Amino acid sequence: MLTRRQFLGRSALCGTALGLGLGAPGKILAATAPAKTMGIQLYMVLDAYKADPAGTLKTLKAIGYSEIEAIVTSTAATLRDQLKTAGLACPSMHFDSMGFEAGIDAAHTLGAKYIVSSMLPGIMQKEANKPGEPGYTLDDAKRTAEYANKLGEKAKKAGLQYAYHNHHAEFTDVGGGKVFYDVLLAETDHALVQFEMDCGWVHAGGKNPVDYFKANPGRIPLMHAKDFLPGGSKDYPGAELGRGTLDYKPIMAAADASGLKHCFVEQEGPYARMKDIDAARVDYDYLRPLR
């Protein structure tokens, strides 16, 4: 299975219910807080989904997931109908594989609120017809922030919210005690650009997701719960949650306190220890008690 970065690199440009608790006789029934939703990035189970779309989505629902973050591989209308049948919501989608304008149309079709870039520096590199990997200097960070603001303005006009998803390279030091990601946070318009924090990649970049959630309340409504095996391999082999290097208990506490809206499980391949759908079950069982 392709890694997420390989997959994106080869793509085109890219009701709240109240629970009533019985009290002592004569006391008013107390309402309990609604359970937080649990989501999954469709990319994680892409092989299973391509082989059996309806069956895979039905299984995700049976595991306990209530929503998915979309990556469109056929048509948005097809995915919309499949999700409706499975009883899964789609609050967010990544547009890298189809381009931003097409992504806006797809988001409307899916009923998504958030439109997210998975690898914005890479998109900018392709649009500029520059070979090689994108740069992560201070100037690159400023250009990326400017570009993100433009995407955010377009998304707002379309009734959507743009969000920036990170990898590990965004935590490259750009001087002055700051990293690339700090510049993005400082130089993007808070109303136009929000963030989807991929906690696994933050950790791989040498930083602590907890620190970013605490320092940026209201800016990070989306997150990816991801883990990696220990050892620092350049290939970053994915691990099931709870079986890698991150402790998600403090991360989830900080994320929720910061105003997190949606949490999506995502695991990098290859799936050598178990199938992707089985990994999705392990990830859910680990993270659900922390939500």
N, C-alpha and C positions, 0 to 999 in steps of 0.2 A: 504493500500500500504506500502511495506517495505520502511524504510528510506534508503538513499544511502549507509550509513555505514553498515546497516544490509544486504543489497543486495550484496555488495562487500564481506562482511565477510563470506557469505554463498556460494560464487562462488568458483569454482576451482581456483588454483593459477592463483592463478591467474597467364582579358582582359580589360584591362582598356579602357573605352569608354570616349570620350571627349564630353562635352556639350558645345554648342556654344551659346553665348549670343549676341543678337543684340545690337549694339552700335549706336551712332549717325551717320547720313549719312556721308560717306567718311572716317569713322574710321574702323580700322581692327577689325574683330570679335575676342572677347576674349574667351579663353577656361576656363571653370570652373573646379574646382577640382572634381575628381570622388567621388561619395558617398561611404562612408565606408560600408563594409559588416556588416550584422547582422546575428549571428548564434545562435544555440540552442543546448544544450546537449541532445542527444536522450533519455538519461535516464529520463529526466524530463517528457516526455510524453510516457513512456514505456508501461503503461497500454493501452493507446489509440492505440499505435503502434502495440502491440501484437494482439489487437482485430481487427484492420483494418490498416495494414501497408500502403497500397497504398493511402487510404483515408486520413490517418493522415499526411503523407508526403505532399500530395497535399494541405491539409489545411495549413500546415506550410508555404509552398510556397506562398499561397494566402494571408496569414497574412502579409508577407513581408520578412520572413527569406530567406536568399540566400545560407546558408550553415549549416551543422550540424556537431557536434562532435560525433563520433560514439562510441557506446558500442554494440558489436556484440552479438546478441542473437540466431542467427541461423547459417548462413554462410556469410562470407564477400562477396562472389559472389552474393548471393541473395540481400543483402543490396545494393551493388554497382548498380545492375540493377534497383532496386526500386528507388534509388536516381537519376539515370540517367533519368528515366521516369518522375520523379517529377521536374527535373531541379534544383536539389540541389547539391552543392559541398560538399566534405568531406576533409577538410585540416588536420584534427586531429582525433586521436582515442585513447581510453583508453584500455589498455591490461589486466587489473587485472583479469578479468573473464576467460581469456584463456591462460595466460602465455606469457612470453616475446617472445620466438621464434615463437610461433604461431601468436603472435601479429605483428611481423615483416612481416610475410607472408600476414596477413590480411591488414596491412597498404598499402602494395604494391598493393594488389587487389583493394582496395578502392581509390587508388591514393592519399593517405594522406602523408603529409610531416612530421608531428609530431606524435610521439608515446609517450603516457603519462601514468605514474603510478598514480593511484588515491590515494593509501594508501601504499607507499613503506615500512614504518616501519612494517606494518601488513604483507606484503608479506615476508619480511625478517624473521619475527617471525614464520611464517608457514614453511618456508623452513628449519628453524633450529629445527622444531618440538617442539617448546616451547609453553606451554599452556598459556592462559591469554592474557592480553593486552600488546602491545609493550611498552618498556620504552622510556623515553624522557630525559635522562641525557646527560651530555656533551660527555661521551664515546659513548652513543648511537648515538648522532648526528655525531660524527666523523666516526663511522662505516657506518652510512647511507650515508654520503657523499662519502665515499670510494666505496660503492656499487653502488651509482648513477653514479659515474665516469665510472665504469665497464659497466653499461648499456649504458651510453653515447657512449663509445667506440664501443660497438657492433652495436648500432644504426647507428653511423657514417659509419662503414664498410658496412652497408646495405643501405646506401644512405638516411638515415633518421635522424631526430633530436629528441633526447630524451628530455622530459620535466617533471618536478616534480610538481605534484599538491598537495596542502596542505589541511589540516583540521585545527581545532583550537588547537590541542595538540602541533603542531610545534612551538607554541608561548609560550611554557613553559620556565621559567627562568632556565638556566643551570649554572648561576654564572658569576661573573665578568661583570655584567651589560649586558650580552648577553642572547639571547634566542636561542632555538634549530634551528630555521629558519636562524638566523644570521650565525651560524656555517655552515649550508648547503651552503649558499651564498658564504662564504669565502673559503671553502675547496673543492668546486667542480670546475672542469675545465670549464672556461667560454665557451669554444668552444664545449665542450661535453655535458654539462648540462645547460639547460635553464629551465625556470619556468613558470608554469601556476598558476597565483595567483587567488585563490578563495576568493574574497573580503568579502563575507559573513562570511566565517570561520575565516579570519583575524580579522574581527571586533569582532566575538564571542570569539576570543583568547585575546581580550583586546588591539589590536593594530590598527593603521590606515593604510589602504592600500595606501593612498596618500604618506605617508612617504617612503614606500618601492619602489613605482614607481619612486619617485624623486631621491632616493639614488642609484638606480640600473638601469640606462639607458641601454637598449639593452639586458637585461637579462630576461625580462618578456614579451615574444612575445604573450602569451596567457593569457586570464583571464576568470573567471566565474563571471557573475553579479548575485549575490544572496542576499537575504534579509531574516531576521527573525523577528518574532513578538517580541514586547518588553516583558520584564518580566524575562528573564534569565532562562527559563525552561531548565532542564537537557535534555529534548527531542528535544530542538531547533526546535520548530514548524516553518515551512517555511512561508514566506509572499510574496505576489506579490510585485514586485519592485514599490517603491513609497508608499507602505502601511506598511512598517516595520520601521526599525531604521536607515537605511543608506541613505545618500544623495549622489546620484551618479554623480551629476554635477561636483564637484571637483575631484572625483575619475576618471571619464572619461577624464577630461582635463589632469590630471597627467599621466594617462595611455597612452594617445595618444602622449604626449610630450616625454614619455619615450621610444617610439618605438613599441607600441602595434600593433600586426598584426591581431589578431582574438579575437573577444569578443563573448562568448557563454553565453546566458541566461541559468540559471539552478535554479530550485526551489526545495526545500525539501518538501516532503509530511508531513502529510496526506492532501489530498485536500478536506477539509471539507466545504470550502466556495464556491467552484466552481470546475468544472472539470479541469483536467490538461491542456487540449487544450485551454480552456477559459482563464486559468491563463497565458498561453503562449501568448495569444493575449494582455492581460493587460500589461505584461512585455514588449512586443515589443512596444506598444504605449507609455509607459513611457520612454524607453531607446532610441528609434529612434531619438527624437529631440536632444539628447545629443551627438549623433554620428556625 
